[in-house]
Amino acid sequence: MKMAHLIMAYKYPGMIERMIRTLSYPGFTFYIHLDKKINSKEFDYLSGISNVYFIKNRVRVRWASFRFSDAIWSSV
């Protein structure tokens, strides 16, 4: 079975790593959207995990606003 996971993040890269490793299964792919307001350097090591990709079109998100939906649509 193939499954894609979209993870919206702005902090706690270690927690995201733990979640990815826990959910990993053959055929599962993880796409991470990082809020444009943050420095993505501390998340870079996550790209070393197989089937993990970063969304290149990052959006500045105001959490709990419509901008969150914009970030999801920019990831598609």
MARBA-3410 file (N, C-alpha, C, O; in Angstrom, 1 decimal):
76
0.8,-1.2,0.0,0.0,0.0,0.0,0.9,1.2,0.0,1.9,1.3,0.7 ~ 0.5,2.2,-0.8,1.2,3.5,-0.8,0.4,4.5,0.0,-0.8,4.6,-0.2 ~ 1.2,5.3,0.8,0.5,6.4,1.6,1.4,7.6,1.7,2.6,7.4,1.9 ~ 0.9,8.8,1.5,1.7,10.0,1.6,1.2,10.7,2.9,0.0,10.9,3.1 ~ 2.1,11.2,3.7,1.9,12.0,4.9,2.4,13.4,4.7,3.5,13.6,4.3
1.6,14.4,5.0,2.0,15.7,4.9,2.1,16.2,6.3,1.2,16.2,7.1 ~ 3.3,16.7,6.7,3.6,17.1,8.0,3.8,18.6,8.0,4.7,19.1,7.2 ~ 3.0,19.4,8.7,3.2,20.9,8.8,4.0,21.1,10.1,3.5,20.7,11.2 ~ 5.1,21.8,10.0,6.0,22.0,11.1,6.6,23.4,11.2,6.7,24.1,10.2 ~ 7.0,23.8,12.4,7.7,25.0,12.6,8.7,24.9,13.8,9.5,25.8,13.9
8.7,23.8,14.5,9.7,23.6,15.6,9.7,22.1,15.9,8.8,21.3,15.5 ~ 10.6,21.7,16.8,10.7,20.4,17.4,11.1,19.3,16.3,10.4,18.4,16.1 ~ 12.2,19.5,15.6,12.6,18.5,14.6,12.9,17.1,15.2,12.6,16.1,14.5 ~ 13.3,17.0,16.4,13.5,15.7,17.1,12.2,15.0,17.2,12.1,13.7,17.0 ~ 11.1,15.7,17.5,9.8,15.1,17.7,9.3,14.6,16.3,8.6,13.6,16.2
9.5,15.4,15.3,9.1,15.0,14.0,9.9,13.8,13.5,9.3,12.9,12.9 ~ 11.1,13.7,13.8,11.9,12.5,13.5,11.3,11.3,14.1,11.2,10.2,13.5 ~ 11.0,11.4,15.4,10.5,10.3,16.2,9.1,9.8,15.6,8.9,8.6,15.4 ~ 8.3,10.8,15.2,7.0,10.5,14.6,7.2,9.7,13.2,6.5,8.7,13.0 ~ 8.1,10.2,12.4,8.4,9.6,11.1,8.9,8.2,11.3,8.4,7.3,10.6
9.8,8.0,12.2,10.4,6.7,12.4,9.3,5.7,13.0,9.4,4.5,12.7 ~ 8.4,6.2,13.8,7.3,5.4,14.3,6.3,5.0,13.3,5.9,3.9,13.3 ~ 6.0,5.9,12.4,5.0,5.7,11.3,5.6,5.0,10.1,4.8,4.5,9.2 ~ 6.9,4.9,10.0,7.5,4.4,8.8,7.0,2.9,8.5,6.9,2.1,9.4 ~ 6.8,2.7,7.2,6.3,1.4,6.7,6.6,1.4,5.2,6.6,2.4,4.6
6.9,0.2,4.7,7.1,0.2,3.2,6.0,0.8,2.4,4.8,0.5,2.6 ~ 6.4,1.7,1.5,5.4,2.4,0.7,4.9,3.7,1.3,4.2,4.5,0.6 ~ 5.3,4.1,2.5,4.9,5.3,3.1,5.9,6.4,2.7,7.2,6.2,2.8 ~ 5.4,7.6,2.4,6.3,8.7,2.0,5.9,9.9,2.9,4.7,10.1,3.2 ~ 6.8,10.7,3.4,6.6,11.8,4.2,7.0,13.1,3.5,8.2,13.2,3.1
6.1,14.1,3.5,6.4,15.4,2.9,6.3,16.4,4.1,5.3,16.5,4.7 ~ 7.3,17.2,4.2,7.4,18.2,5.4,7.3,19.6,4.8,8.1,20.0,4.0 ~ 6.3,20.3,5.3,6.2,21.7,5.0,6.7,22.5,6.2,6.1,22.4,7.3 ~ 7.7,23.3,6.0,8.3,24.1,7.1,7.8,25.5,6.9,7.9,26.1,5.9 ~ 7.2,26.1,8.0,6.8,27.5,8.0,7.9,28.4,7.5,9.1,28.2,7.9
7.6,29.3,6.6,8.6,30.1,6.0,9.3,31.1,7.0,10.4,31.6,6.7 ~ 8.6,31.3,8.1,9.2,32.2,9.1,10.4,31.6,9.8,11.2,32.4,10.4 ~ 10.6,30.3,9.8,11.7,29.7,10.6,12.9,29.4,9.7,12.8,29.3,8.5 ~ 14.0,29.2,10.4,15.2,28.8,9.7,15.2,27.3,9.6,15.1,26.6,10.6 ~ 15.3,26.8,8.4,15.1,25.3,8.1,16.3,24.5,8.4,16.3,23.3,8.3
17.4,25.1,8.7,18.7,24.4,8.9,18.6,23.3,10.0,19.2,22.2,9.8 ~ 17.9,23.5,11.1,17.9,22.5,12.1,17.1,21.3,11.7,17.1,20.3,12.4 ~ 16.3,21.4,10.6,15.5,20.3,10.1,16.2,19.5,9.0,15.7,18.4,8.6 ~ 17.3,20.0,8.4,17.9,19.5,7.3,18.3,18.0,7.4,18.2,17.3,6.4 ~ 18.7,17.6,8.6,19.1,16.2,8.8,18.0,15.2,8.5,18.2,14.0,8.3
16.7,15.7,8.6,15.6,14.8,8.3,15.6,14.3,6.9,15.0,13.2,6.6 ~ 16.1,15.0,6.0,16.2,14.6,4.6,17.0,13.3,4.4,16.9,12.7,3.3 ~ 17.8,13.0,5.4,18.6,11.8,5.3,17.8,10.5,5.6,18.3,9.4,5.4 ~ 16.6,10.7,6.1,15.7,9.5,6.3,15.1,9.1,5.0,14.6,10.0,4.3 ~ 15.0,7.9,4.7,14.4,7.5,3.4,13.0,7.8,3.3,12.2,7.8,4.3
12.6,8.2,2.1,11.2,8.6,1.8,10.7,9.9,2.6,9.5,10.0,2.8 ~ 11.6,10.7,2.9,11.3,12.0,3.5,11.7,13.1,2.6,12.8,13.2,2.1 ~ 10.8,14.0,2.3,11.0,15.1,1.3,10.5,16.4,1.9,9.5,16.4,2.6 ~ 11.2,17.5,1.6,10.7,18.8,2.0,10.0,19.5,0.9,10.4,19.4,-0.3 ~ 8.9,20.2,1.2,8.2,21.0,0.3,9.0,22.2,0.0,9.4,23.0,0.9
9.3,22.5,-1.3,10.1,23.6,-1.7,9.4,24.9,-1.6,10.0,26.0,-1.3 ~ 8.1,24.9,-1.9,7.3,26.1,-2.0,6.8,26.4,-0.5,5.6,26.2,-0.3 ~ 7.6,27.0,0.3,7.2,27.3,1.7,6.4,28.5,1.8,6.5,29.5,1.0 ~ 5.4,28.5,2.7,4.4,29.6,2.9,4.6,30.1,4.3,4.7,29.3,5.2 ~ 4.5,31.4,4.5,4.4,32.0,5.8,3.1,31.7,6.4,2.1,32.2,5.9
3.0,30.9,7.4,1.7,30.5,8.0,1.4,31.2,9.3,2.3,31.3,10.2 ~ 0.2,31.7,9.4,-0.3,32.2,10.7,-1.2,31.1,11.2,-2.3,30.8,10.6 ~ -0.8,30.4,12.2,-1.5,29.2,12.7,-2.9,29.5,13.1,-3.2,30.6,13.6 ~ -3.8,28.6,12.8,-5.2,28.7,13.0,-5.8,29.8,12.1,-6.9,30.3,12.5 ~ -5.2,30.1,11.0,-5.8,31.0,10.0,-5.9,30.3,8.7,-5.5,29.2,8.5
-6.5,31.0,7.7,-6.6,30.4,6.4,-5.3,30.2,5.7,-5.2,29.4,4.8 ~ -4.2,30.9,6.1,-2.9,30.7,5.6,-2.4,29.2,5.7,-1.6,28.7,4.9 ~ -2.9,28.5,6.8,-2.6,27.1,6.9,-3.1,26.3,5.7,-2.4,25.4,5.2 ~ -4.3,26.7,5.3,-4.9,26.0,4.1,-4.0,26.3,2.8,-3.8,25.5,2.0 ~ -3.6,27.6,2.7,-2.7,28.0,1.6,-1.4,27.1,1.6,-1.0,26.7,0.5
-0.9,26.8,2.8,0.3,26.0,2.9,0.1,24.6,2.4,0.9,24.0,1.7 ~ -1.1,24.1,2.7,-1.5,22.7,2.3,-1.6,22.7,0.8,-1.1,21.8,0.1 ~ -2.3,23.7,0.2,-2.5,23.7,-1.3,-1.2,23.9,-2.0,-1.0,23.4,-3.1 ~ -0.3,24.7,-1.4,1.0,24.9,-2.1,1.9,23.6,-2.1,2.8,23.5,-2.9 ~ 1.5,22.7,-1.2,2.3,21.4,-1.1,1.8,20.4,-2.1,2.5,19.4,-2.4
0.6,20.6,-2.7,0.1,19.6,-3.6,0.7,19.7,-5.0,0.3,19.0,-5.9
END
